[in-house]
């Protein structure tokens, strides 16, 4: 024996992680590693990526796991798989594209998630404030309808319906600000938020959905009443509570 430590097998690592409550599926970890590799290689949107076999070799995993990770990254718009041609970094023309965020957004890094919500708070408080003075009757109806979609989704246990209403609600407020830069910023920040949920938390965030419905209602009422400061405060409360939901879930899933 030369004293060199013997690496733990995947099964041993999984058992140890399960004992500490920090186990995460391998494909989640590989999805993050692929994002890191894209940054390390300096790949830009449109650039061709290593093949699935090459990724498996570089990351020390199986092609099957890589394929599952690629499915996730494709679903959230970070990788594009072209049949017969290979893998490419997805075209990202949004203002929060990967090249503009230091190369990648690590979805289970609590500091990154905190900074994302800090950014969202600035955007959406401003959007709510402006919407309270600029929203048209049609835009108010759209915001109200989105809030009702959320309510129905929660009442019927349809997470996809809730999520759709949530997206429509926040983007509807941004649209009512009549500022296209805010619309783009809100859309891109929410895309990154979905990334943190899809990869890092496997879609498990959402523990304060019932409270979120009431928070949506408070934001809507303030905008409908033409009260900019109350609208901004209500948006801040909602985002702070949503961040706390993420914080708890990240700490539970990632840090045990």
TAJO-V361419 format. One record per pair of residues at least 6 apart in sequence whose ideal C-beta (glycine too) atoms are under 6 Angstrom apart, sorted by the first residue. I is the first residue (numbers start at 0). GAP is how many residues later the second one is. If there is no record, write none. Layout:
<<I	GAP> <I	GAP>>
//
This chain:
<<16	6> <19	236> <20	235> <21	234> <25	39> <26	38> <26	41> <26	42> <27	171> <29	29> <29	31> <29	35> <29	39> <30	38> <30	41> <30	42> <30	168> <32	26> <33	35> <34	69> <37	51> <38	64> <38	65> <42	46> <43	55> <44	44> <44	46> <44	47> <45	45> <46	42> <47	38> <47	40> <48	38> <51	11> <51	14> <54	11> <55	6> <55	7> <55	10> <69	9> <71	127> <72	6> <73	7> <75	119> <75	122> <76	13> <77	12> <78	8> <78	11> <79	8> <79	10> <80	6> <93	94> <94	89> <94	93> <95	92> <97	6> <104	87> <105	6> <106	88> <106	89> <106	92> <106	93> <107	92> <107	146> <109	140> <112	83> <112	133> <115	76> <116	126> <118	70> <119	69> <119	119> <120	118> <122	59> <122	62> <122	63> <123	111> <124	107> <124	110> <124	111> <126	46> <126	47> <126	50> <126	55> <127	45> <127	91> <127	103> <127	104> <127	107> <128	99> <128	102> <128	103> <129	47> <130	42> <130	45> <130	46> <130	92> <131	91> <131	94> <131	95> <131	96> <131	99> <132	95> <133	44> <134	41> <134	88> <138	37> <139	84> <141	30> <142	29> <142	77> <143	76> <145	19> <145	22> <145	23> <145	26> <146	22> <146	69> <146	73> <148	16> <149	12> <149	15> <149	16> <149	63> <150	62> <152	8> <152	9> <152	12> <153	8> <153	55> <153	59> <168	47> <169	16> <173	8> <173	9> <173	12> <174	8> <196	6> <196	8> <200	48> <200	52> <204	40> <204	41> <204	44> <206	38> <207	33> <207	37> <214	23> <217	16> <218	15> <218	16> <221	8> <221	9> <221	12> <222	8>>
//
